[in-house]
Amino acid sequence: MTKEKSLQGVEAEGADRCPECGSKDLVKRGNEIYCRKCGYVIE
C-alpha cells in the first residue's frame, strides 16, 4: 500500500492547488501529486 501525504506535504513539493479545478484537496501518493476532487494528476 502506498502512503499518501497531506496538503502540507504536497505544498512542500511546490503545488498548492489544482490547475484544473482550483481545489486545494491535493494528495501525494508515491511520486504523483493528484487532486482528490477531480482526479487531475499534477506530477
LODRENLUM-481525 format. One line per 2 residues: number of its first residue (from 1); their letters; for each residue z, y negated, x negated of N, C-alpha, C. Coordinates in nm, 4 decimals. Layout:
<recs>
NUM> A> Z/Y/X/Z/Y/X/Z/Y/X; ...
</recs>
This chain:
<recs>
1> MT> 0.0000/0.1186/-0.0843/0.0000/0.0000/0.0000/0.0000/-0.1246/-0.0885; -0.0847/-0.2208/-0.0548/-0.0972/-0.3438/-0.1326/0.0013/-0.4465/-0.0814
3> KE> 0.0658/-0.5152/-0.1726/0.1655/-0.6152/-0.1369/0.0984/-0.7481/-0.1042; 0.1486/-0.8172/-0.0002/0.0976/-0.9475/0.0392/0.1899/-1.0566/-0.0129
5> KS> 0.1313/-1.1710/-0.0484/0.2099/-1.2884/-0.0878/0.2133/-1.3862/0.0277; 0.3215/-1.4612/0.0361/0.3350/-1.5630/0.1393/0.2493/-1.6844/0.1053
7> LQ> 0.2488/-1.7833/0.1936/0.1715/-1.9061/0.1714/0.2128/-1.9737/0.0418; 0.3414/-1.9738/0.0090/0.3861/-2.0375/-0.1144/0.3209/-1.9703/-0.2348
9> GV> 0.3108/-1.8399/-0.2356/0.2454/-1.7680/-0.3445/0.0968/-1.7963/-0.3485; 0.0347/-1.8122/-0.2338/-0.1081/-1.8426/-0.2264/-0.1338/-1.9851/-0.2744
11> EA> -0.0466/-2.0797/-0.2379/-0.0629/-2.2185/-0.2821/-0.0590/-2.2280/-0.4344; 0.0193/-2.1438/-0.4974/0.0258/-2.1425/-0.6436/-0.1083/-2.0998/-0.7027
13> EG> -0.1886/-2.0287/-0.6255/-0.3219/-1.9852/-0.6689/-0.4258/-2.0948/-0.6468; -0.3903/-2.2039/-0.5791/-0.4808/-2.3162/-0.5607/-0.5416/-2.3291/-0.4218
15> AD> -0.5021/-2.2458/-0.3282/-0.5553/-2.2538/-0.1915/-0.4410/-2.2918/-0.0975; -0.4634/-2.3905/-0.0113/-0.3571/-2.4268/0.0822/-0.3987/-2.4191/0.2283
17> RC> -0.5301/-2.4135/0.2546/-0.5759/-2.3942/0.3924/-0.7145/-2.3322/0.3939; -0.7479/-2.2701/0.5041/-0.8762/-2.2013/0.5203/-0.9896/-2.3030/0.5355
19> PE> -1.0954/-2.2894/0.4560/-1.2081/-2.3816/0.4697/-1.2888/-2.3596/0.5981; -1.2744/-2.2449/0.6606/-1.3469/-2.2149/0.7844/-1.2784/-2.2725/0.9082
21> CG> -1.1487/-2.2417/0.9240/-1.0807/-2.2819/1.0475/-0.9686/-2.3833/1.0256; -0.9319/-2.4097/0.8993/-0.8287/-2.5078/0.8697/-0.6863/-2.4560/0.8808
23> SK> -0.6703/-2.3274/0.9105/-0.5371/-2.2697/0.9236/-0.4665/-2.2646/0.7884; -0.3336/-2.2765/0.7931/-0.2538/-2.2623/0.6717/-0.1939/-2.1216/0.6628
25> DL> -0.2327/-2.0337/0.7530/-0.1802/-1.8970/0.7562/-0.2599/-1.8088/0.6602; -0.2430/-1.8338/0.5296/-0.3160/-1.7614/0.4266/-0.2262/-1.6570/0.3626
27> VK> -0.2865/-1.5467/0.3219/-0.2141/-1.4366/0.2610/-0.2934/-1.3872/0.1421; -0.2223/-1.3481/0.0376/-0.2888/-1.2876/-0.0779/-0.2575/-1.1391/-0.0776
29> RG> -0.3629/-1.0595/-0.0820/-0.3489/-0.9146/-0.0885/-0.4335/-0.8680/-0.2056; -0.3696/-0.8128/-0.3065/-0.4429/-0.7724/-0.4261/-0.5006/-0.8954/-0.4936
31> NE> -0.6315/-0.8975/-0.5119/-0.6994/-1.0113/-0.5750/-0.7638/-1.1047/-0.4742; -0.7460/-1.0787/-0.3448/-0.8105/-1.1599/-0.2415/-0.7103/-1.2490/-0.1701
33> IY> -0.7536/-1.3713/-0.1418/-0.6778/-1.4600/-0.0538/-0.7583/-1.4679/0.0753; -0.6924/-1.4423/0.1875/-0.7649/-1.4469/0.3140/-0.6825/-1.5141/0.4219
35> CR> -0.7526/-1.5590/0.5239/-0.6908/-1.6260/0.6377/-0.6541/-1.5220/0.7430; -0.5285/-1.5224/0.7855/-0.4870/-1.4288/0.8898/-0.5437/-1.4665/1.0260
37> KC> -0.5734/-1.5937/1.0472/-0.6212/-1.6395/1.1780/-0.7670/-1.5962/1.2027; -0.8563/-1.6249/1.1065/-0.9976/-1.5939/1.1302/-1.0518/-1.4816/1.0413
39> GY> -0.9744/-1.4413/0.9386/-1.0176/-1.3319/0.8523/-1.1067/-1.3733/0.7358; -1.1309/-1.5026/0.7207/-1.2171/-1.5524/0.6122/-1.1545/-1.5202/0.4765
41> VI> -1.2326/-1.4637/0.3856/-1.1857/-1.4330/0.2509/-1.2185/-1.5510/0.1603; -1.1150/-1.6112/0.1010/-1.1311/-1.7292/0.0178/-1.1604/-1.6905/-0.1265
43> E> -1.0916/-1.5898/-0.1791/-1.1151/-1.5412/-0.3153/-1.1260/-1.3917/-0.3148
</recs>
